[in-house]
Amino acid sequence: MPYVCLFAEGEVFRAGVDARIHRSPLTVVGYLFYSLANYTVFAPVYWYFLFRNLKRQNADSTQDSEQAT
């Protein structure tokens, strides 16, 4: 079902740059390699948005922990 697979891959890539994802080294490396395999030339653009999302998540979690104390 290549048509459905296309939408599933798009959802994974969208989640990497827009949603809260489980941050582990394996997940981040997976996003890096998977985007490199699919985007090749445009992978650095995706990486920029991916790392911006991870940085935002880190700032949000730090801010949440400060408010809890």
mmCIF file of the N, C-alpha and C atoms, coordinates in Angstrom:
data_MODEL
# 
_entry.id   MODEL 
# 
loop_
_atom_site.group_PDB 
_atom_site.id 
_atom_site.type_symbol 
_atom_site.label_atom_id 
_atom_site.label_alt_id 
_atom_site.label_comp_id 
_atom_site.label_asym_id 
_atom_site.label_entity_id 
_atom_site.label_seq_id 
_atom_site.pdbx_PDB_ins_code 
_atom_site.Cartn_x 
_atom_site.Cartn_y 
_atom_site.Cartn_z 
_atom_site.occupancy 
_atom_site.B_iso_or_equiv 
_atom_site.pdbx_formal_charge 
_atom_site.auth_seq_id 
_atom_site.auth_comp_id 
_atom_site.auth_asym_id 
_atom_site.auth_atom_id 
_atom_site.pdbx_PDB_model_num 
ATOM 1   N N  . MET A 1 1  ? 0.823  -1.176 0.000  1.00 0.00 ? 1  MET A N  1 
ATOM 2   C CA . MET A 1 1  ? 0.000  0.000  0.000  1.00 0.00 ? 1  MET A CA 1 
ATOM 3   C C  . MET A 1 1  ? 0.877  1.253  0.000  1.00 0.00 ? 1  MET A C  1 
ATOM 4   N N  . PRO A 1 2  ? 1.492  1.548  -1.116 1.00 0.00 ? 2  PRO A N  1 
ATOM 5   C CA . PRO A 1 2  ? 2.413  2.690  -1.163 1.00 0.00 ? 2  PRO A CA 1 
ATOM 6   C C  . PRO A 1 2  ? 1.730  4.013  -0.878 1.00 0.00 ? 2  PRO A C  1 
ATOM 7   N N  . TYR A 1 3  ? 0.468  4.144  -1.244 1.00 0.00 ? 3  TYR A N  1 
ATOM 8   C CA . TYR A 1 3  ? -0.232 5.412  -1.012 1.00 0.00 ? 3  TYR A CA 1 
ATOM 9   C C  . TYR A 1 3  ? -0.375 5.685  0.481  1.00 0.00 ? 3  TYR A C  1 
ATOM 10  N N  . VAL A 1 4  ? -0.739 4.680  1.256  1.00 0.00 ? 4  VAL A N  1 
ATOM 11  C CA . VAL A 1 4  ? -0.884 4.835  2.704  1.00 0.00 ? 4  VAL A CA 1 
ATOM 12  C C  . VAL A 1 4  ? 0.482  5.011  3.359  1.00 0.00 ? 4  VAL A C  1 
ATOM 13  N N  . CYS A 1 5  ? 1.481  4.313  2.862  1.00 0.00 ? 5  CYS A N  1 
ATOM 14  C CA . CYS A 1 5  ? 2.840  4.425  3.402  1.00 0.00 ? 5  CYS A CA 1 
ATOM 15  C C  . CYS A 1 5  ? 3.370  5.851  3.253  1.00 0.00 ? 5  CYS A C  1 
ATOM 16  N N  . LEU A 1 6  ? 3.028  6.494  2.168  1.00 0.00 ? 6  LEU A N  1 
ATOM 17  C CA . LEU A 1 6  ? 3.452  7.877  1.935  1.00 0.00 ? 6  LEU A CA 1 
ATOM 18  C C  . LEU A 1 6  ? 2.919  8.800  3.025  1.00 0.00 ? 6  LEU A C  1 
ATOM 19  N N  . PHE A 1 7  ? 1.642  8.637  3.390  1.00 0.00 ? 7  PHE A N  1 
ATOM 20  C CA . PHE A 1 7  ? 1.063  9.464  4.445  1.00 0.00 ? 7  PHE A CA 1 
ATOM 21  C C  . PHE A 1 7  ? 1.638  9.127  5.817  1.00 0.00 ? 7  PHE A C  1 
ATOM 22  N N  . ALA A 1 8  ? 1.948  7.874  6.061  1.00 0.00 ? 8  ALA A N  1 
ATOM 23  C CA . ALA A 1 8  ? 2.550  7.473  7.333  1.00 0.00 ? 8  ALA A CA 1 
ATOM 24  C C  . ALA A 1 8  ? 3.941  8.095  7.492  1.00 0.00 ? 8  ALA A C  1 
ATOM 25  N N  . GLU A 1 9  ? 4.726  8.075  6.425  1.00 0.00 ? 9  GLU A N  1 
ATOM 26  C CA . GLU A 1 9  ? 6.052  8.695  6.479  1.00 0.00 ? 9  GLU A CA 1 
ATOM 27  C C  . GLU A 1 9  ? 5.937  10.201 6.698  1.00 0.00 ? 9  GLU A C  1 
ATOM 28  N N  . GLY A 1 10 ? 4.985  10.819 6.042  1.00 0.00 ? 10 GLY A N  1 
ATOM 29  C CA . GLY A 1 10 ? 4.779  12.250 6.226  1.00 0.00 ? 10 GLY A CA 1 
ATOM 30  C C  . GLY A 1 10 ? 4.406  12.592 7.657  1.00 0.00 ? 10 GLY A C  1 
ATOM 31  N N  . GLU A 1 11 ? 3.597  11.755 8.280  1.00 0.00 ? 11 GLU A N  1 
ATOM 32  C CA . GLU A 1 11 ? 3.213  11.978 9.675  1.00 0.00 ? 11 GLU A CA 1 
ATOM 33  C C  . GLU A 1 11 ? 4.415  11.845 10.611 1.00 0.00 ? 11 GLU A C  1 
ATOM 34  N N  . VAL A 1 12 ? 5.288  10.899 10.329 1.00 0.00 ? 12 VAL A N  1 
ATOM 35  C CA . VAL A 1 12 ? 6.502  10.733 11.139 1.00 0.00 ? 12 VAL A CA 1 
ATOM 36  C C  . VAL A 1 12 ? 7.390  11.964 11.014 1.00 0.00 ? 12 VAL A C  1 
ATOM 37  N N  . PHE A 1 13 ? 7.597  12.433 9.799  1.00 0.00 ? 13 PHE A N  1 
ATOM 38  C CA . PHE A 1 13 ? 8.432  13.618 9.602  1.00 0.00 ? 13 PHE A CA 1 
ATOM 39  C C  . PHE A 1 13 ? 7.804  14.861 10.217 1.00 0.00 ? 13 PHE A C  1 
ATOM 40  N N  . ARG A 1 14 ? 6.484  14.996 10.111 1.00 0.00 ? 14 ARG A N  1 
ATOM 41  C CA . ARG A 1 14 ? 5.806  16.141 10.701 1.00 0.00 ? 14 ARG A CA 1 
ATOM 42  C C  . ARG A 1 14 ? 5.940  16.118 12.226 1.00 0.00 ? 14 ARG A C  1 
ATOM 43  N N  . ALA A 1 15 ? 5.810  14.945 12.810 1.00 0.00 ? 15 ALA A N  1 
ATOM 44  C CA . ALA A 1 15 ? 5.937  14.828 14.260 1.00 0.00 ? 15 ALA A CA 1 
ATOM 45  C C  . ALA A 1 15 ? 7.337  15.223 14.727 1.00 0.00 ? 15 ALA A C  1 
ATOM 46  N N  . GLY A 1 16 ? 8.332  14.959 13.917 1.00 0.00 ? 16 GLY A N  1 
ATOM 47  C CA . GLY A 1 16 ? 9.706  15.307 14.285 1.00 0.00 ? 16 GLY A CA 1 
ATOM 48  C C  . GLY A 1 16 ? 9.939  16.795 14.400 1.00 0.00 ? 16 GLY A C  1 
ATOM 49  N N  . VAL A 1 17 ? 9.232  17.586 13.632 1.00 0.00 ? 17 VAL A N  1 
ATOM 50  C CA . VAL A 1 17 ? 9.465  19.029 13.648 1.00 0.00 ? 17 VAL A CA 1 
ATOM 51  C C  . VAL A 1 17 ? 8.370  19.819 14.346 1.00 0.00 ? 17 VAL A C  1 
ATOM 52  N N  . ASP A 1 18 ? 7.261  19.180 14.670 1.00 0.00 ? 18 ASP A N  1 
ATOM 53  C CA . ASP A 1 18 ? 6.129  19.930 15.193 1.00 0.00 ? 18 ASP A CA 1 
ATOM 54  C C  . ASP A 1 18 ? 5.620  19.428 16.538 1.00 0.00 ? 18 ASP A C  1 
ATOM 55  N N  . ALA A 1 19 ? 5.691  18.146 16.785 1.00 0.00 ? 19 ALA A N  1 
ATOM 56  C CA . ALA A 1 19 ? 5.074  17.574 17.983 1.00 0.00 ? 19 ALA A CA 1 
ATOM 57  C C  . ALA A 1 19 ? 6.127  17.243 19.038 1.00 0.00 ? 19 ALA A C  1 
ATOM 58  N N  . ARG A 1 20 ? 5.641  16.893 20.197 1.00 0.00 ? 20 ARG A N  1 
ATOM 59  C CA . ARG A 1 20 ? 6.534  16.417 21.248 1.00 0.00 ? 20 ARG A CA 1 
ATOM 60  C C  . ARG A 1 20 ? 6.843  14.959 20.970 1.00 0.00 ? 20 ARG A C  1 
ATOM 61  N N  . ILE A 1 21 ? 8.114  14.658 20.802 1.00 0.00 ? 21 ILE A N  1 
ATOM 62  C CA . ILE A 1 21 ? 8.525  13.285 20.535 1.00 0.00 ? 21 ILE A CA 1 
ATOM 63  C C  . ILE A 1 21 ? 9.325  12.782 21.722 1.00 0.00 ? 21 ILE A C  1 
ATOM 64  N N  . HIS A 1 22 ? 9.382  11.466 21.848 1.00 0.00 ? 22 HIS A N  1 
ATOM 65  C CA . HIS A 1 22 ? 10.207 10.862 22.891 1.00 0.00 ? 22 HIS A CA 1 
ATOM 66  C C  . HIS A 1 22 ? 11.663 11.059 22.505 1.00 0.00 ? 22 HIS A C  1 
ATOM 67  N N  . ARG A 1 23 ? 12.378 11.786 23.354 1.00 0.00 ? 23 ARG A N  1 
ATOM 68  C CA . ARG A 1 23 ? 13.771 12.106 23.037 1.00 0.00 ? 23 ARG A CA 1 
ATOM 69  C C  . ARG A 1 23 ? 14.689 11.040 23.584 1.00 0.00 ? 23 ARG A C  1 
ATOM 70  N N  . SER A 1 24 ? 15.298 10.312 22.707 1.00 0.00 ? 24 SER A N  1 
ATOM 71  C CA . SER A 1 24 ? 16.352 9.371  23.067 1.00 0.00 ? 24 SER A CA 1 
ATOM 72  C C  . SER A 1 24 ? 17.388 9.428  21.952 1.00 0.00 ? 24 SER A C  1 
ATOM 73  N N  . PRO A 1 25 ? 18.600 9.022  22.209 1.00 0.00 ? 25 PRO A N  1 
ATOM 74  C CA . PRO A 1 25 ? 19.612 9.059  21.149 1.00 0.00 ? 25 PRO A CA 1 
ATOM 75  C C  . PRO A 1 25 ? 19.201 8.235  19.919 1.00 0.00 ? 25 PRO A C  1 
ATOM 76  N N  . LEU A 1 26 ? 18.564 7.094  20.149 1.00 0.00 ? 26 LEU A N  1 
ATOM 77  C CA . LEU A 1 26 ? 18.144 6.254  19.036 1.00 0.00 ? 26 LEU A CA 1 
ATOM 78  C C  . LEU A 1 26 ? 17.083 6.949  18.187 1.00 0.00 ? 26 LEU A C  1 
ATOM 79  N N  . THR A 1 27 ? 16.153 7.649  18.814 1.00 0.00 ? 27 THR A N  1 
ATOM 80  C CA . THR A 1 27 ? 15.112 8.352  18.077 1.00 0.00 ? 27 THR A CA 1 
ATOM 81  C C  . THR A 1 27 ? 15.704 9.476  17.236 1.00 0.00 ? 27 THR A C  1 
ATOM 82  N N  . VAL A 1 28 ? 16.587 10.253 17.812 1.00 0.00 ? 28 VAL A N  1 
ATOM 83  C CA . VAL A 1 28 ? 17.183 11.380 17.091 1.00 0.00 ? 28 VAL A CA 1 
ATOM 84  C C  . VAL A 1 28 ? 18.044 10.878 15.928 1.00 0.00 ? 28 VAL A C  1 
ATOM 85  N N  . VAL A 1 29 ? 18.840 9.852  16.160 1.00 0.00 ? 29 VAL A N  1 
ATOM 86  C CA . VAL A 1 29 ? 19.655 9.282  15.081 1.00 0.00 ? 29 VAL A CA 1 
ATOM 87  C C  . VAL A 1 29 ? 18.760 8.688  13.999 1.00 0.00 ? 29 VAL A C  1 
ATOM 88  N N  . GLY A 1 30 ? 17.666 8.072  14.395 1.00 0.00 ? 30 GLY A N  1 
ATOM 89  C CA . GLY A 1 30 ? 16.720 7.536  13.417 1.00 0.00 ? 30 GLY A CA 1 
ATOM 90  C C  . GLY A 1 30 ? 16.134 8.626  12.542 1.00 0.00 ? 30 GLY A C  1 
ATOM 91  N N  . TYR A 1 31 ? 15.739 9.738  13.155 1.00 0.00 ? 31 TYR A N  1 
ATOM 92  C CA . TYR A 1 31 ? 15.225 10.864 12.371 1.00 0.00 ? 31 TYR A CA 1 
ATOM 93  C C  . TYR A 1 31 ? 16.298 11.404 11.417 1.00 0.00 ? 31 TYR A C  1 
ATOM 94  N N  . LEU A 1 32 ? 17.529 11.480 11.880 1.00 0.00 ? 32 LEU A N  1 
ATOM 95  C CA . LEU A 1 32 ? 18.607 12.000 11.031 1.00 0.00 ? 32 LEU A CA 1 
ATOM 96  C C  . LEU A 1 32 ? 18.847 11.106 9.819  1.00 0.00 ? 32 LEU A C  1 
ATOM 97  N N  . PHE A 1 33 ? 18.989 9.809  10.056 1.00 0.00 ? 33 PHE A N  1 
ATOM 98  C CA . PHE A 1 33 ? 19.265 8.897  8.944  1.00 0.00 ? 33 PHE A CA 1 
ATOM 99  C C  . PHE A 1 33 ? 18.065 8.741  8.011  1.00 0.00 ? 33 PHE A C  1 
ATOM 100 N N  . TYR A 1 34 ? 16.866 8.687  8.580  1.00 0.00 ? 34 TYR A N  1 
ATOM 101 C CA . TYR A 1 34 ? 15.672 8.517  7.756  1.00 0.00 ? 34 TYR A CA 1 
ATOM 102 C C  . TYR A 1 34 ? 15.445 9.745  6.872  1.00 0.00 ? 34 TYR A C  1 
ATOM 103 N N  . SER A 1 35 ? 15.669 10.924 7.431  1.00 0.00 ? 35 SER A N  1 
ATOM 104 C CA . SER A 1 35 ? 15.509 12.128 6.615  1.00 0.00 ? 35 SER A CA 1 
ATOM 105 C C  . SER A 1 35 ? 16.605 12.230 5.564  1.00 0.00 ? 35 SER A C  1 
ATOM 106 N N  . LEU A 1 36 ? 17.805 11.797 5.901  1.00 0.00 ? 36 LEU A N  1 
ATOM 107 C CA . LEU A 1 36 ? 18.883 11.809 4.906  1.00 0.00 ? 36 LEU A CA 1 
ATOM 108 C C  . LEU A 1 36 ? 18.566 10.869 3.748  1.00 0.00 ? 36 LEU A C  1 
ATOM 109 N N  . ALA A 1 37 ? 17.986 9.719  4.059  1.00 0.00 ? 37 ALA A N  1 
ATOM 110 C CA . ALA A 1 37 ? 17.642 8.755  3.010  1.00 0.00 ? 37 ALA A CA 1 
ATOM 111 C C  . ALA A 1 37 ? 16.509 9.258  2.123  1.00 0.00 ? 37 ALA A C  1 
ATOM 112 N N  . ASN A 1 38 ? 15.582 10.023 2.687  1.00 0.00 ? 38 ASN A N  1 
ATOM 113 C CA . ASN A 1 38 ? 14.427 10.465 1.910  1.00 0.00 ? 38 ASN A CA 1 
ATOM 114 C C  . ASN A 1 38 ? 14.598 11.841 1.288  1.00 0.00 ? 38 ASN A C  1 
ATOM 115 N N  . TYR A 1 39 ? 15.303 12.739 1.958  1.00 0.00 ? 39 TYR A N  1 
ATOM 116 C CA . TYR A 1 39 ? 15.388 14.115 1.484  1.00 0.00 ? 39 TYR A CA 1 
ATOM 117 C C  . TYR A 1 39 ? 16.704 14.455 0.800  1.00 0.00 ? 39 TYR A C  1 
ATOM 118 N N  . THR A 1 40 ? 17.735 13.701 1.029  1.00 0.00 ? 40 THR A N  1 
ATOM 119 C CA . THR A 1 40 ? 19.097 13.899 0.525  1.00 0.00 ? 40 THR A CA 1 
ATOM 120 C C  . THR A 1 40 ? 19.531 15.360 0.558  1.00 0.00 ? 40 THR A C  1 
ATOM 121 N N  . VAL A 1 41 ? 19.287 16.120 -0.482 1.00 0.00 ? 41 VAL A N  1 
ATOM 122 C CA . VAL A 1 41 ? 19.781 17.492 -0.579 1.00 0.00 ? 41 VAL A CA 1 
ATOM 123 C C  . VAL A 1 41 ? 19.092 18.404 0.443  1.00 0.00 ? 41 VAL A C  1 
ATOM 124 N N  . PHE A 1 42 ? 17.827 18.165 0.717  1.00 0.00 ? 42 PHE A N  1 
ATOM 125 C CA . PHE A 1 42 ? 17.063 19.029 1.608  1.00 0.00 ? 42 PHE A CA 1 
ATOM 126 C C  . PHE A 1 42 ? 17.096 18.563 3.062  1.00 0.00 ? 42 PHE A C  1 
ATOM 127 N N  . ALA A 1 43 ? 17.852 17.520 3.351  1.00 0.00 ? 43 ALA A N  1 
ATOM 128 C CA . ALA A 1 43 ? 17.942 17.007 4.717  1.00 0.00 ? 43 ALA A CA 1 
ATOM 129 C C  . ALA A 1 43 ? 18.429 18.071 5.713  1.00 0.00 ? 43 ALA A C  1 
ATOM 130 N N  . PRO A 1 44 ? 19.420 18.903 5.396  1.00 0.00 ? 44 PRO A N  1 
ATOM 131 C CA . PRO A 1 44 ? 19.836 19.925 6.364  1.00 0.00 ? 44 PRO A CA 1 
ATOM 132 C C  . PRO A 1 44 ? 18.724 20.901 6.728  1.00 0.00 ? 44 PRO A C  1 
ATOM 133 N N  . VAL A 1 45 ? 17.829 21.179 5.802  1.00 0.00 ? 45 VAL A N  1 
ATOM 134 C CA . VAL A 1 45 ? 16.688 22.048 6.123  1.00 0.00 ? 45 VAL A CA 1 
ATOM 135 C C  . VAL A 1 45 ? 15.798 21.355 7.140  1.00 0.00 ? 45 VAL A C  1 
ATOM 136 N N  . TYR A 1 46 ? 15.535 20.069 6.945  1.00 0.00 ? 46 TYR A N  1 
ATOM 137 C CA . TYR A 1 46 ? 14.731 19.304 7.898  1.00 0.00 ? 46 TYR A CA 1 
ATOM 138 C C  . TYR A 1 46 ? 15.438 19.228 9.247  1.00 0.00 ? 46 TYR A C  1 
ATOM 139 N N  . TRP A 1 47 ? 16.748 19.024 9.233  1.00 0.00 ? 47 TRP A N  1 
ATOM 140 C CA . TRP A 1 47 ? 17.498 18.936 10.486 1.00 0.00 ? 47 TRP A CA 1 
ATOM 141 C C  . TRP A 1 47 ? 17.404 20.234 11.280 1.00 0.00 ? 47 TRP A C  1 
ATOM 142 N N  . TYR A 1 48 ? 17.424 21.351 10.585 1.00 0.00 ? 48 TYR A N  1 
ATOM 143 C CA . TYR A 1 48 ? 17.284 22.637 11.267 1.00 0.00 ? 48 TYR A CA 1 
ATOM 144 C C  . TYR A 1 48 ? 15.976 22.678 12.058 1.00 0.00 ? 48 TYR A C  1 
ATOM 145 N N  . PHE A 1 49 ? 14.875 22.308 11.405 1.00 0.00 ? 49 PHE A N  1 
ATOM 146 C CA . PHE A 1 49 ? 13.579 22.337 12.075 1.00 0.00 ? 49 PHE A CA 1 
ATOM 147 C C  . PHE A 1 49 ? 13.480 21.261 13.156 1.00 0.00 ? 49 PHE A C  1 
ATOM 148 N N  . LEU A 1 50 ? 14.108 20.114 12.942 1.00 0.00 ? 50 LEU A N  1 
ATOM 149 C CA . LEU A 1 50 ? 14.112 19.045 13.944 1.00 0.00 ? 50 LEU A CA 1 
ATOM 150 C C  . LEU A 1 50 ? 14.824 19.500 15.209 1.00 0.00 ? 50 LEU A C  1 
ATOM 151 N N  . PHE A 1 51 ? 16.023 20.060 15.058 1.00 0.00 ? 51 PHE A N  1 
ATOM 152 C CA . PHE A 1 51 ? 16.775 20.497 16.230 1.00 0.00 ? 51 PHE A CA 1 
ATOM 153 C C  . PHE A 1 51 ? 16.140 21.710 16.897 1.00 0.00 ? 51 PHE A C  1 
ATOM 154 N N  . ARG A 1 52 ? 15.485 22.548 16.132 1.00 0.00 ? 52 ARG A N  1 
ATOM 155 C CA . ARG A 1 52 ? 14.747 23.662 16.721 1.00 0.00 ? 52 ARG A CA 1 
ATOM 156 C C  . ARG A 1 52 ? 13.606 23.137 17.584 1.00 0.00 ? 52 ARG A C  1 
ATOM 157 N N  . ASN A 1 53 ? 12.927 22.081 17.126 1.00 0.00 ? 53 ASN A N  1 
ATOM 158 C CA . ASN A 1 53 ? 11.858 21.477 17.904 1.00 0.00 ? 53 ASN A CA 1 
ATOM 159 C C  . ASN A 1 53 ? 12.416 20.834 19.173 1.00 0.00 ? 53 ASN A C  1 
ATOM 160 N N  . LEU A 1 54 ? 13.527 20.130 19.065 1.00 0.00 ? 54 LEU A N  1 
ATOM 161 C CA . LEU A 1 54 ? 14.120 19.496 20.245 1.00 0.00 ? 54 LEU A CA 1 
ATOM 162 C C  . LEU A 1 54 ? 14.570 20.539 21.256 1.00 0.00 ? 54 LEU A C  1 
ATOM 163 N N  . LYS A 1 55 ? 15.111 21.642 20.776 1.00 0.00 ? 55 LYS A N  1 
ATOM 164 C CA . LYS A 1 55 ? 15.549 22.727 21.663 1.00 0.00 ? 55 LYS A CA 1 
ATOM 165 C C  . LYS A 1 55 ? 14.349 23.355 22.369 1.00 0.00 ? 55 LYS A C  1 
ATOM 166 N N  . ARG A 1 56 ? 13.259 23.525 21.623 1.00 0.00 ? 56 ARG A N  1 
ATOM 167 C CA . ARG A 1 56 ? 12.035 24.085 22.205 1.00 0.00 ? 56 ARG A CA 1 
ATOM 168 C C  . ARG A 1 56 ? 11.468 23.148 23.278 1.00 0.00 ? 56 ARG A C  1 
ATOM 169 N N  . GLN A 1 57 ? 11.496 21.842 23.012 1.00 0.00 ? 57 GLN A N  1 
ATOM 170 C CA . GLN A 1 57 ? 11.020 20.873 23.993 1.00 0.00 ? 57 GLN A CA 1 
ATOM 171 C C  . GLN A 1 57 ? 11.868 20.913 25.251 1.00 0.00 ? 57 GLN A C  1 
ATOM 172 N N  . ASN A 1 58 ? 13.171 21.061 25.088 1.00 0.00 ? 58 ASN A N  1 
ATOM 173 C CA . ASN A 1 58 ? 14.072 21.138 26.232 1.00 0.00 ? 58 ASN A CA 1 
ATOM 174 C C  . ASN A 1 58 ? 13.775 22.384 27.056 1.00 0.00 ? 58 ASN A C  1 
ATOM 175 N N  . ALA A 1 59 ? 13.538 23.510 26.399 1.00 0.00 ? 59 ALA A N  1 
ATOM 176 C CA . ALA A 1 59 ? 13.223 24.747 27.114 1.00 0.00 ? 59 ALA A CA 1 
ATOM 177 C C  . ALA A 1 59 ? 11.882 24.626 27.820 1.00 0.00 ? 59 ALA A C  1 
ATOM 178 N N  . ASP A 1 60 ? 10.898 23.992 27.191 1.00 0.00 ? 60 ASP A N  1 
ATOM 179 C CA . ASP A 1 60 ? 9.591  23.804 27.812 1.00 0.00 ? 60 ASP A CA 1 
ATOM 180 C C  . ASP A 1 60 ? 9.678  22.911 29.038 1.00 0.00 ? 60 ASP A C  1 
ATOM 181 N N  . SER A 1 61 ? 10.459 21.837 28.958 1.00 0.00 ? 61 SER A N  1 
ATOM 182 C CA . SER A 1 61 ? 10.571 20.930 30.099 1.00 0.00 ? 61 SER A CA 1 
ATOM 183 C C  . SER A 1 61 ? 11.324 21.593 31.247 1.00 0.00 ? 61 SER A C  1 
ATOM 184 N N  . THR A 1 62 ? 12.310 22.418 30.933 1.00 0.00 ? 62 THR A N  1 
ATOM 185 C CA . THR A 1 62 ? 13.030 23.151 31.970 1.00 0.00 ? 62 THR A CA 1 
ATOM 186 C C  . THR A 1 62 ? 12.103 24.157 32.643 1.00 0.00 ? 62 THR A C  1 
ATOM 187 N N  . GLN A 1 63 ? 11.300 24.821 31.857 1.00 0.00 ? 63 GLN A N  1 
ATOM 188 C CA . GLN A 1 63 ? 10.371 25.799 32.385 1.00 0.00 ? 63 GLN A CA 1 
ATOM 189 C C  . GLN A 1 63 ? 9.289  25.124 33.235 1.00 0.00 ? 63 GLN A C  1 
ATOM 190 N N  . ASP A 1 64 ? 8.820  23.962 32.818 1.00 0.00 ? 64 ASP A N  1 
ATOM 191 C CA . ASP A 1 64 ? 7.817  23.227 33.580 1.00 0.00 ? 64 ASP A CA 1 
ATOM 192 C C  . ASP A 1 64 ? 8.369  22.764 34.915 1.00 0.00 ? 64 ASP A C  1 
ATOM 193 N N  . SER A 1 65 ? 9.636  22.312 34.934 1.00 0.00 ? 65 SER A N  1 
ATOM 194 C CA . SER A 1 65 ? 10.226 21.845 36.181 1.00 0.00 ? 65 SER A CA 1 
ATOM 195 C C  . SER A 1 65 ? 10.478 23.012 37.151 1.00 0.00 ? 65 SER A C  1 
ATOM 196 N N  . GLU A 1 66 ? 10.779 24.199 36.620 1.00 0.00 ? 66 GLU A N  1 
ATOM 197 C CA . GLU A 1 66 ? 10.967 25.356 37.480 1.00 0.00 ? 66 GLU A CA 1 
ATOM 198 C C  . GLU A 1 66 ? 9.644  25.798 38.100 1.00 0.00 ? 66 GLU A C  1 
ATOM 199 N N  . GLN A 1 67 ? 8.566  25.684 37.354 1.00 0.00 ? 67 GLN A N  1 
ATOM 200 C CA . GLN A 1 67 ? 7.251  26.071 37.871 1.00 0.00 ? 67 GLN A CA 1 
ATOM 201 C C  . GLN A 1 67 ? 6.757  25.079 38.911 1.00 0.00 ? 67 GLN A C  1 
ATOM 202 N N  . ALA A 1 68 ? 7.175  23.823 38.821 1.00 0.00 ? 68 ALA A N  1 
ATOM 203 C CA . ALA A 1 68 ? 6.724  22.809 39.772 1.00 0.00 ? 68 ALA A CA 1 
ATOM 204 C C  . ALA A 1 68 ? 7.376  22.986 41.135 1.00 0.00 ? 68 ALA A C  1 
ATOM 205 N N  . THR A 1 69 ? 8.531  23.623 41.166 1.00 0.00 ? 69 THR A N  1 
ATOM 206 C CA . THR A 1 69 ? 9.202  23.787 42.470 1.00 0.00 ? 69 THR A CA 1 
ATOM 207 C C  . THR A 1 69 ? 8.894  25.087 43.119 1.00 0.00 ? 69 THR A C  1 
# 
